[in-house]
């Protein structure tokens, strides 16, 4: 996995769901733009021998969610809308790169979109809306990105 050393890459970690699909590497790559990377291992494959669609969806939701959090000045948020379109399959050993962007952040809502690529092919497009939470309760693992 080639990570640009000029970017502040960090590992998405928690004691919850993300620990099952990662390690996911995440970085801000520009104004309103973020990127994550996931190397595909055997447990990411479906019965057809290619990346399971749920892996794409989880990676895109995680990436856009963290990006929405950062775009909203660190406010915790929840996904309230999510849409995805599968375009191609990624294979074992490839790295899935998810590039997310914040299109608009207004009135506590972050409108996000992303593209996932692997092996030089566009694999999926996704978009969603994240709502900032007014008084979120702290959970174990909060603040670990």
C-alpha positions in Angstrom: 0.0 0.0 0.0 1.7 3.2 -1.2 0.9 6.0 1.3 2.0 9.5 0.5 4.5 10.2 3.3 3.6 14.0 3.1 0.1 13.2 4.4 -0.8 12.6 8.1 -2.0 9.0 7.7 -3.6 7.4 10.7 -5.2 4.1 11.4 -8.9 4.0 12.1 -9.2 1.9 15.2 -11.8 1.2 17.8 -13.1 -1.8 19.8 -16.2 -1.9 17.6 -17.1 -2.8 14.0 -14.1 -1.2 12.3 -11.7 -3.6 14.1 -13.3 -6.4 12.0 -12.6 -4.9 8.6 -9.4 -3.0 9.0 -6.8 -1.8 9.4 -8.1 1.2 7.5 -5.6 4.0 6.9 -7.1 7.5 6.7 -5.8 11.0 5.8 -7.0 14.5 4.7 -5.7 15.0 1.2 -6.9 18.5 0.5 -9.6 21.1 1.0 -12.8 19.2 1.8 -11.2 15.9 0.6 -10.1 12.8 2.5 -8.9 9.3 1.5 -8.8 5.9 3.1 -7.1 2.7 2.1 -7.8 -0.9 2.8 -5.7 -3.9 1.7 -8.0 -6.8 0.7 -7.4 -10.0 2.6 -9.1 -13.4 2.4 -11.8 -12.5 4.9 -12.9 -9.5 2.7 -13.8 -11.9 -0.2 -17.3 -13.2 -1.1 -18.1 -16.7 -2.3 -17.3 -15.6 -5.9 -13.7 -14.8 -4.9 -14.0 -11.0 -5.2 -14.4 -8.2 -2.6 -17.8 -8.5 -0.8 -20.0 -5.5 -1.4 -20.5 -5.0 2.3 -16.7 -4.2 2.6 -17.1 -1.5 0.0 -20.2 -0.1 1.8 -18.5 -0.3 5.2 -15.3 1.4 4.0 -17.3 4.2 2.2 -19.6 4.8 5.2 -16.6 4.9 7.6 -14.6 7.2 5.3 -17.4 9.6 4.6 -18.4 9.5 8.3 -15.0 10.5 9.6 -14.7 13.1 6.9 -18.2 14.5 7.8 -17.0 14.7 11.5 -13.9 16.7 10.4 -15.9 18.9 8.0 -18.3 19.7 10.8 -15.6 21.0 13.1 -15.3 17.8 15.1 -19.0 17.3 15.8 -20.0 13.7 16.2 -22.5 12.7 13.5 -24.7 9.9 12.3 -25.5 8.7 8.9 -29.1 9.6 8.0 -29.0 8.8 4.2 -26.7 6.5 2.2 -26.7 5.4 -1.4 -24.2 3.3 -3.4 -23.7 2.1 -6.9 -21.4 -0.9 -7.5 -19.4 -0.7 -10.7 -16.6 -3.3 -10.6 -15.1 -6.0 -8.4 -11.8 -5.8 -6.5 -9.6 -8.8 -6.0 -7.6 -10.4 -3.2 -4.4 -8.5 -2.5 -5.5 -5.3 -4.1 -5.8 -2.0 -2.2 -9.2 -0.3 -2.2 -8.8 3.5 -2.2 -11.8 5.5 -1.1 -11.7 9.2 -1.9 -14.4 11.3 -0.1 -15.4 14.9 -0.4 -17.7 17.2 1.5 -20.0 18.9 -1.0 -21.8 21.0 1.5 -22.0 21.4 5.3 -25.0 23.5 6.5 -27.4 23.5 9.4 -25.8 20.5 11.1 -25.9 18.4 7.9 -22.8 17.2 5.9 -23.5 16.2 2.3 -20.8 13.7 1.3 -19.8 11.6 -1.7 -17.0 9.2 -2.5 -15.5 6.9 -5.1 -13.7 3.6 -4.4 -11.0 2.4 -6.8 -8.9 -0.8 -6.9 -6.5 -2.1 -9.5 -6.9 1.0 -11.6 -10.7 0.5 -11.9 -13.6 2.5 -10.4 -15.4 0.0 -8.2 -18.1 2.0 -6.5 -19.6 5.4 -6.0 -21.5 6.4 -2.9 -23.1 9.4 -1.3 -24.8 10.3 1.9 -25.9 12.8 4.5 -24.6 13.0 8.0 -26.4 14.8 10.8 -24.4 16.4 13.6 -25.6 15.1 17.0 -26.5 17.8 19.6 -25.5 15.9 22.8 -23.9 12.6 21.9 -23.0 10.3 24.7 -19.4 9.2 24.9 -18.6 5.6 23.9 -15.6 3.5 24.5 -13.1 4.1 21.7 -14.3 7.7 20.9 -11.6 9.9 19.6 -9.6 7.1 18.1 -9.1 7.6 14.4 
